[in-house]
Amino acid sequence: MLKYCLKRIFQSLVSFIIVASIVFLMLRLMPEEGFFPEGAYMKMSDTAKMAVLQKLGLYDQNKQPINPFIQLVTYYKNIVTTFDLGQSTQLYVNQSVTSLLAPRLPVSMSLGLTALLISICVGYPLGIAMARYKNTPIDHLGMAYIVLVTSIPLIVYYFFVQFYLTKWLNTSMIYRSGNFMTYITPTICICLAPIARNALWIRRYMVDEFNKDYVKLAYAKGMPSRYVMYRHILRNAFIPMAYNLPVAVLLTLSGSIIMERLFSVPGMGRLFVDAINKRDNNLVQAIVMLFTALGILGVFLGDILAVIIDPRITLTKKEETR
């Protein structure tokens, strides 16, 4: 296990560097007007333009363009030595990216992780009940919820939750720090889709296990239905769900982008959209790097979780490695 963990940490680091480098180079290789607010490039003098581009590190003091790969090396050097992710160039001019991300990351993570926990605690039992009582009213009602949530665009039912639930709870439609009631509706919004997704997949995996020979043999031996359900079927159905956990994490975080704009939550999603709209490249690449790191970490934890659930999986063998 230790050998596998060290190997995956190295692979994760390489993957992170590749993704971060591609994002950095794509942003640095775009036309020069992309580094200026919309409409400002045509109104500025050549001297003013050059001053901005030199400050961004695209040109040297002799007004010669700096090789993008040299810029990339300098960027990584600043991260390693001083954890300097650069400064905001458009949205919050001259403020460090680190200082902008620090207060917003806990807000997004608290909402996202709370919604993820709720989706697991509600979605998994719902899927288990649907599989156990297949083709009954419980299964039909659960499937109706899944179809309803997955077929309607997020923004539509986000709007209905915001309008009707806040009215029912007699609370503000806008998120307010320190007010627990305004924390409820955004959390409900981002956990509705993951609940449906978890219920659908755990039901599907459990139904597949029902039809396998080892289950039929267990019933033929007279084993109690509850024992077969929880000791064999459910345990094996959880293995692919463990691998899907990183996807659930990423989808929860991506859903928060819409939610944070709708509820005015001062989190990463809202900042990400604002940075793109304002062409604040340093902010954009820092947030993309953060999401990349979370995704890679999720994949790694998914592998470890699968081993914990089923010790038969040996990650050190070549044929079992993801």
C-alpha positions as CSV (number, residue, x, y, z in Angstrom):
1,M,0.0,0.0,0.0
2,L,2.8,2.4,0.9
3,K,4.5,1.7,-2.5
4,Y,1.3,2.3,-4.3
5,C,0.6,5.6,-2.4
6,L,4.0,6.9,-3.2
7,K,3.6,6.0,-6.8
8,R,0.2,7.7,-7.1
9,I,1.4,10.8,-5.3
10,F,4.2,11.1,-7.9
11,Q,1.7,10.5,-10.8
12,S,-0.7,13.0,-9.3
13,L,2.0,15.6,-9.1
14,V,2.9,15.0,-12.7
15,S,-0.7,15.2,-13.8
16,F,-1.2,18.5,-11.8
17,I,1.9,20.0,-13.4
18,I,0.7,19.1,-16.9
19,V,-2.8,20.5,-16.5
20,A,-1.5,23.7,-14.7
21,S,1.1,24.2,-17.5
22,I,-1.4,23.8,-20.3
23,V,-3.8,26.3,-18.6
24,F,-0.9,28.8,-18.0
25,L,0.4,28.5,-21.6
26,M,-3.1,28.8,-23.2
27,L,-3.7,32.0,-21.2
28,R,-0.3,33.5,-22.0
29,L,-0.5,32.6,-25.7
30,M,-3.8,34.4,-26.4
31,P,-3.9,37.8,-28.2
32,E,-2.7,40.8,-26.3
33,E,-6.1,42.4,-26.1
34,G,-7.2,39.5,-24.0
35,F,-5.1,40.9,-21.1
36,F,-7.1,44.2,-21.0
37,P,-10.7,45.0,-20.0
38,E,-13.2,44.8,-22.8
39,G,-12.9,47.8,-25.1
40,A,-9.9,49.3,-23.2
41,Y,-7.2,47.9,-25.6
42,M,-8.2,50.1,-28.5
43,K,-8.3,53.3,-26.4
44,M,-4.9,52.9,-24.7
45,S,-1.7,54.3,-26.1
46,D,1.2,51.9,-27.1
47,T,3.2,53.1,-24.1
48,A,0.4,52.3,-21.7
49,K,-0.2,48.9,-23.3
50,M,3.5,48.0,-23.0
51,A,3.5,49.1,-19.3
52,V,0.7,46.7,-18.6
53,L,2.2,43.8,-20.5
54,Q,5.6,44.3,-18.8
55,K,3.9,44.3,-15.4
56,L,2.2,41.0,-16.4
57,G,5.7,39.5,-17.3
58,L,5.0,39.1,-21.0
59,Y,7.7,41.6,-22.0
60,D,11.1,42.5,-20.5
61,Q,12.5,45.9,-19.8
62,N,13.8,46.1,-23.4
63,K,10.2,45.6,-24.7
64,Q,11.1,42.2,-26.0
65,P,8.6,39.3,-25.6
66,I,9.5,36.8,-23.0
67,N,9.3,33.1,-24.0
68,P,6.1,31.6,-22.6
69,F,8.1,28.6,-21.2
70,I,10.4,31.0,-19.4
71,Q,7.4,32.7,-18.0
72,L,6.1,29.3,-16.8
73,V,9.3,28.4,-15.1
74,T,9.3,31.8,-13.3
75,Y,5.7,31.2,-12.2
76,Y,6.5,27.8,-10.7
77,K,9.6,29.3,-9.0
78,N,7.5,31.9,-7.4
79,I,5.0,29.3,-6.2
80,V,7.6,27.0,-4.7
81,T,9.7,29.7,-3.0
82,T,7.1,32.2,-1.8
83,F,3.7,30.6,-2.6
84,D,3.1,33.6,-4.8
85,L,0.2,33.0,-7.3
86,G,0.5,36.5,-8.7
87,Q,-1.8,39.5,-8.4
88,S,-5.2,40.2,-9.6
89,T,-5.0,42.4,-12.7
90,Q,-8.6,43.4,-13.4
91,L,-11.1,42.3,-10.7
92,Y,-9.2,43.4,-7.6
93,V,-6.2,45.3,-9.0
94,N,-2.9,44.7,-7.3
95,Q,-4.3,42.4,-4.6
96,S,-2.6,39.1,-4.2
97,V,-4.5,36.0,-5.6
98,T,-3.7,34.1,-2.3
99,S,-5.4,36.8,-0.2
100,L,-8.4,36.7,-2.5
101,L,-8.8,32.9,-2.4
102,A,-8.2,32.4,1.4
103,P,-11.5,33.8,2.7
104,R,-13.6,32.3,-0.2
105,L,-12.3,28.8,-0.1
106,P,-13.8,27.9,3.3
107,V,-17.2,29.2,2.2
108,S,-17.3,27.1,-1.0
109,M,-15.9,24.0,0.7
110,S,-18.3,24.2,3.6
111,L,-21.3,24.4,1.3
112,G,-20.0,21.8,-1.1
113,L,-18.9,19.3,1.5
114,T,-22.2,19.7,3.5
115,A,-24.2,19.1,0.3
116,L,-22.0,16.1,-0.5
117,L,-22.5,14.6,2.9
118,I,-26.3,15.1,2.7
119,S,-26.4,13.6,-0.8
120,I,-24.6,10.5,0.5
121,C,-26.7,10.1,3.6
122,V,-30.0,10.6,1.6
123,G,-29.1,9.3,-1.8
124,Y,-27.5,6.0,-0.8
125,P,-30.4,4.8,1.5
126,L,-32.9,5.9,-1.2
127,G,-31.1,3.9,-3.9
128,I,-30.9,0.9,-1.5
129,A,-34.6,1.1,-0.8
130,M,-35.4,1.4,-4.5
131,A,-33.3,-1.7,-5.3
132,R,-34.6,-3.8,-2.5
133,Y,-38.3,-2.9,-3.3
134,K,-37.9,-2.9,-7.0
135,N,-41.1,-2.2,-9.0
136,T,-43.0,-1.0,-5.9
137,P,-44.3,2.5,-5.1
138,I,-41.0,3.3,-3.3
139,D,-39.1,2.5,-6.5
140,H,-41.5,4.4,-8.7
141,L,-41.4,7.5,-6.5
142,G,-37.6,7.4,-6.3
143,M,-37.4,7.1,-10.1
144,A,-39.8,10.0,-10.6
145,Y,-37.6,12.2,-8.4
146,I,-34.5,11.1,-10.3
147,V,-36.1,11.8,-13.7
148,L,-37.5,15.2,-12.5
149,V,-34.1,16.4,-11.2
150,T,-32.0,15.2,-14.0
151,S,-34.3,16.4,-16.8
152,I,-34.8,20.0,-15.5
153,P,-31.9,22.4,-15.9
154,L,-30.2,23.3,-12.6
155,I,-31.0,27.0,-12.8
156,V,-34.7,26.3,-13.1
157,Y,-35.2,24.4,-9.9
158,Y,-32.5,26.5,-8.2
159,F,-34.8,29.4,-8.8
160,F,-37.9,27.7,-7.5
161,V,-36.0,26.6,-4.3
162,Q,-34.7,30.1,-3.8
163,F,-38.1,31.7,-4.3
164,Y,-40.5,29.3,-2.5
165,L,-38.3,27.8,0.2
166,T,-37.0,31.2,1.4
167,K,-40.5,32.4,1.5
168,W,-41.6,29.4,3.5
169,L,-38.7,29.7,5.9
170,N,-39.2,33.5,6.1
171,T,-35.5,34.2,5.3
172,S,-33.5,36.2,2.9
173,M,-32.9,35.1,-0.7
174,I,-29.3,36.3,-0.5
175,Y,-26.6,34.4,1.5
176,R,-25.5,36.3,4.6
177,S,-22.4,35.2,6.5
178,G,-23.3,34.2,10.1
179,N,-27.0,33.7,9.3
180,F,-27.7,30.0,9.4
181,M,-31.1,30.2,7.8
182,T,-29.5,31.7,4.6
183,Y,-27.1,28.7,4.6
184,I,-30.0,26.2,4.2
185,T,-31.3,27.0,0.8
186,P,-28.0,27.1,-1.1
187,T,-27.1,23.8,0.5
188,I,-30.4,22.2,-0.6
189,C,-29.9,23.4,-4.1
190,I,-26.5,21.8,-4.7
191,C,-27.4,18.5,-3.0
192,L,-30.6,17.8,-5.0
193,A,-28.8,16.6,-8.1
194,P,-26.1,14.5,-6.3
195,I,-28.9,12.8,-4.3
196,A,-30.6,11.7,-7.5
197,R,-27.3,10.6,-9.0
198,N,-26.3,8.5,-6.0
199,A,-29.7,6.9,-5.7
200,L,-29.7,6.0,-9.4
201,W,-26.2,4.4,-9.5
202,I,-26.5,2.5,-6.2
203,R,-29.8,1.1,-7.4
204,R,-28.3,0.1,-10.7
205,Y,-25.3,-1.6,-9.2
206,M,-27.4,-3.4,-6.6
207,V,-29.8,-4.7,-9.3
208,D,-26.8,-6.0,-11.2
209,E,-25.6,-7.8,-8.2
210,F,-29.0,-9.4,-7.6
211,N,-28.7,-11.3,-10.9
212,K,-25.3,-12.8,-10.3
213,D,-24.7,-16.4,-9.5
214,Y,-23.2,-16.0,-6.1
215,V,-26.3,-14.3,-4.9
216,K,-28.6,-17.0,-6.3
217,L,-26.3,-19.6,-4.6
218,A,-26.5,-17.8,-1.2
219,Y,-30.3,-17.8,-1.4
220,A,-30.3,-21.5,-2.4
221,K,-28.2,-22.3,0.7
222,G,-30.9,-20.7,2.8
223,M,-29.0,-17.6,3.9
224,P,-31.3,-14.9,5.4
225,S,-32.3,-12.2,2.9
226,R,-31.1,-9.4,5.1
227,Y,-27.6,-11.0,5.4
228,V,-27.3,-11.5,1.7
229,M,-28.5,-8.0,1.0
230,Y,-26.0,-6.2,3.4
231,R,-23.1,-8.6,3.5
232,H,-22.8,-9.4,-0.2
233,I,-24.9,-7.3,-2.5
234,L,-24.5,-3.9,-0.9
235,R,-20.8,-4.4,-0.2
236,N,-20.0,-5.2,-3.8
237,A,-22.3,-2.5,-5.1
238,F,-20.4,0.1,-3.1
239,I,-17.1,-0.7,-4.8
240,P,-17.9,1.2,-8.1
241,M,-19.5,3.9,-6.0
242,A,-16.2,4.5,-4.3
243,Y,-14.6,5.1,-7.7
244,N,-17.4,7.5,-8.5
245,L,-16.9,9.6,-5.4
246,P,-14.3,11.9,-7.0
247,V,-16.8,12.6,-9.8
248,A,-19.4,13.4,-7.2
249,V,-17.0,15.8,-5.5
250,L,-16.2,17.6,-8.8
251,L,-19.9,17.8,-9.9
252,T,-20.8,19.3,-6.5
253,L,-18.1,21.9,-6.8
254,S,-19.0,22.8,-10.4
255,G,-22.7,23.1,-9.4
256,S,-21.7,25.7,-6.8
257,I,-20.7,28.1,-9.6
258,I,-24.3,28.5,-10.6
259,M,-25.6,28.5,-7.0
260,E,-23.1,31.1,-5.8
261,R,-24.1,33.5,-8.5
262,L,-27.8,33.0,-7.8
263,F,-27.5,33.4,-4.0
264,S,-24.6,35.9,-4.0
265,V,-22.4,33.6,-2.0
266,P,-18.9,35.0,-1.6
267,G,-17.2,31.8,-2.7
268,M,-14.9,30.3,-5.3
269,G,-17.5,29.7,-7.9
270,R,-18.7,33.3,-8.0
271,L,-15.1,34.6,-8.0
272,F,-14.3,32.2,-10.9
273,V,-17.1,33.5,-13.1
274,D,-16.2,37.2,-12.3
275,A,-12.5,36.5,-13.1
276,I,-13.4,35.1,-16.5
277,N,-15.8,37.9,-17.3
278,K,-13.1,40.5,-16.3
279,R,-10.3,38.6,-18.0
280,D,-8.3,38.3,-14.8
281,N,-5.9,35.6,-16.0
282,N,-4.0,35.2,-12.7
283,L,-7.2,34.5,-10.8
284,V,-8.5,32.2,-13.5
285,Q,-5.4,30.0,-13.6
286,A,-5.2,29.9,-9.8
287,I,-8.8,28.7,-9.4
288,V,-8.4,26.1,-12.2
289,M,-5.2,24.8,-10.5
290,L,-7.2,24.5,-7.2
291,F,-10.0,22.6,-8.9
292,T,-7.4,20.3,-10.6
293,A,-5.8,19.5,-7.3
294,L,-9.1,18.7,-5.7
295,G,-10.0,16.4,-8.6
296,I,-6.7,14.5,-8.5
297,L,-7.0,14.1,-4.7
298,G,-10.5,12.8,-5.2
299,V,-9.3,10.1,-7.6
300,F,-6.6,9.0,-5.2
301,L,-9.0,8.8,-2.3
302,G,-11.4,6.9,-4.4
303,D,-8.8,4.1,-5.0
304,I,-8.0,4.0,-1.3
305,L,-11.7,3.8,-0.3
306,A,-12.3,0.9,-2.7
307,V,-9.5,-1.1,-1.0
308,I,-11.0,-0.4,2.4
309,I,-14.4,-1.6,1.3
310,D,-13.1,-4.7,-0.5
311,P,-9.7,-6.0,0.7
312,R,-9.6,-8.4,-2.2
313,I,-8.5,-5.4,-4.4
314,T,-4.7,-5.3,-4.4
315,L,-3.5,-2.0,-5.8
316,T,0.1,-3.0,-5.9
317,K,-0.6,-5.6,-8.7
318,K,-0.3,-4.2,-12.2
319,E,-3.6,-5.7,-13.4
320,E,-5.5,-4.0,-10.6
321,T,-4.1,-0.5,-10.9
322,R,-6.3,2.2,-12.2
